[in-house]
Amino acid sequence: MENPESPQLTVVPAALSPDYAGKLGRLTREYARLTARCAGLPSLLGGGFLLLVALLEGVGHGRDFRLLGGFAPLPLRWAVLVATLPALWFWARHELGRWACARLGLVEEVPAASDRLRERLRLGVGRFLLPMLCLAGLIPLLKHPMSAKPLRVILLILLALGLHWAFPHLKQRFDRLVCILLTLAPAFLLSGLQMAAGDTLVAYPLIGIAAIFLGYKDFAGFRRVRRELTALEAIG
């Protein structure tokens, strides 16, 4: 007859070796960092879109391109095409994030408590000040005669609302920078303002190239970390 008060046997798994545990911890931290960046793919795509913004503005203005910028309405077809890029990038970023976590799941980084105040300030700027800057494009848009003015007004308001909604969902600094640049450019172009040559010919291409470089670096690192984690999983 069994004694109900007799101690139960507990099977304790063997302890992980220090080398295995250390490597697993390092890879897990790298995996968390890289999955938060969606394996660098949004940076690759965003960099390409920034280059496309510069190309579309240059082609759209053609011979009327002004080195110092100013009021020079971009043809509607080019302005509308540029205005679709932020929504397309944000949707693609969501899908790429799901792909990055499909094999090994999501590991989230825990932000430091000291960063919370700074994060609130960033959110305030991204959710309110920058959308207001987009809406400032309504001033020249309503003041000067322009083709398809109602459509331009609607798109500009949607861009401001989109930035207000999307900014809290972006945790990476470079993602936020890409989102801001992709939103401000069409807001200016829809309002009839031409960006200066320092933006169209220098800043946007340079930032786009930097985004592509960093995105490729993160993607290569993500593939390496995922291979090593899969190998450790097989050993364990």
N, C-alpha and C positions, 0 to 999 in steps of 0.2 A: 504494500500500500504506500502510495506516494505521500510524502509530507509536504503540505501546501506551503509551509514556511521555509522549505529548503532553498538555499540560494540557487538561482538560475545561472547556467553557464553562458557567458557572453563571449562571442568570437570577435577579437580585436584585429582589424586588418594590419598587415605589416606596415611599419612606418616607411614613408618615402625616403629615398636616399637624399642627402643634402644637395648633390649635384642635380638630381632630377627635379627636386622641389624648387631649387633656385632657377633652373632653366624654365620650368613651367611658369613661375611667377613673372619672370622677365618677358616671356612670350605673351602671357596674358595681358600685361600692361601695354605692350606694343599693339596687341590685337585690339584692345579697348580704344587706344588712341587712333588707330587706323580705321576701325569701323565707324568711329564718330565722324571721320572725314569721308566716309563712304568709299574707302579704298582709293581716294584721290580722284575718282572719276568725275565728280561735279566740278573740280578745279580744271580738269582737262576740257570738259564741255564748256564751262564758263569762260575759259581762256579763248576757246574758239569763237564763242559768241562776242566777246569783246573785240576781237579782230574783225568780226563780221560787222559790228556797229561802225567801226571806223571805215570799213570798205563801203557799206551802204550809204553812209553820209557823204563820203567822197564822190561816189558814183551819182548819188541823187542830186548833189549840187552842181556837179560837173564844172563847167567853166565859171560858174558864179561863186565858186568856193572862195571865201574870204579868210585871209590869214588871221585876222583879229576877231573873227566871229561877228556877231551882230544879228540884226533882224533879217533873215533870209529864209522864208518858209521852204521846208523840204517837201517835194511832191508827195501827195497823200499816200500813194502805194508804197513808197519807201518808208514813210513815217509809221504807217500801220504795221509793216513788216518788222520794223525795229521794236514796236510796242508789244509784239507777241513774244519777244525773246525772254523777258523775265518770267512769265507764266510757264513757258515751255521749259526753261531751266529749272524752276522750282519743282515742277511735276517730275522731270527726269531725275532730279536729285532724290526725291522720295523713292522712286522705283529702283534707283541704283543703290540706295541704302538697304532696301529689302534684299536685293541680290547679294550685297556684301555680307549680310548676316544669315543668309539662307543655309549655309553649310554648318557653321559652328555656333550660330546664335549671336546674341548681343551681350556684350560686356560693357557696362557703363562706367565712366570715370566719375568719381565723387569730387565735386568742386570744393576748393578750400573755403572756409567760412569768411576769410578776409576778403574774398573776391565778390561777395554778395552785394556790397554797396556799389562797387564799380560796375557790376552787372546791371544794377537798377538804373544807374546813370546811362549806360549804353542803351538799355531798353527805352528810356525816356527820349533819347536822341533819335533812335531808330524808329520808334512808333509814332512820334509826334512832330519833332522838328523837321526831319527829312520829308515826311509826307506833306508838311506845310510848304516846304521848299518846292515840291512838285506842284502843289496847287497854286503857287505863285506864278506858274506859267499861264494861268488863266488871264492874268492882267494883259500881256501883249496879245493873247489869243482873242480876247473880247474887244480889244482896242483897235486892231488892224483888220482890214478885210482879208479873208482867207477862204480857200475852197473847203467845202465840207466842214464848216465850223462846228455844227452840232456833234458830228462824229468825233472830231478832235477833242471837244470838251468832255464827252463821255469817256473816251479812252484815257484822258489825262486824270480824271477823277478815279477811274478804276485802277490806274497805276498807283495813285496815292493810297487808296484803300488796300490794295494788294501788298504794298510795302508795310503798311501798318499791321496787317494780319500776319505776314510771313516772317517779319523780323524776329519775333520771340521764338520761332521754331528753328532758328539758325544759331547754333552754339559755337561754331568755329569762326574765328576772326576773318579768315580769307573768304569763307562763304558769305559772310556779311558784306565784305567789301565788294565782291562780285555782284551780289544782289543789289546793293546800292548803286553801283555804276550802271548796271543793266536797267535800272529803273529811272535814274535821273536822265540818262541820255535820251530815251524816247520822250520823257516829259518835256525836255527842252525842245526837241525837234518837232513835236506835235504843236507846241506853242509858237513855232515860227522862228525860234532862236537858233542860230547856228553856233555850234561849239567852235572855240578857237582852234587854230592849227596845233597848239601845244597839247590840246586834248585829243583831237581826232588823229593826228599824225604821229604823236609822241606818246602821250600818257596811256591812252587805251591800248595801242599795240604793245607797248612795253609791259604793262600790267598783264595783258593777255598772254604774252610769251612767258612771263614769270609764272602765271597760273598753270600754263601747260607744263612747264618744267617741274613745278612742285607736285602737280597732279600725277605726272609720270613717275616721279620719285616715290610718292606714297603708294601708287599702284604696284610698283615693283616690290616695295617693302611688304605690302599686304600679301602678295602672292608667296613671298618667302616665308613670312610668319605663319601663314595658313598651312604651308607644306610641313613646316617644323612641328606645328601643333598636331597635325594629322599623324606624323611619325611618332610623336610622344604618346598619342592616344593608342596607337597600335602596340607600343611597348608596354604601356600600363595595362 
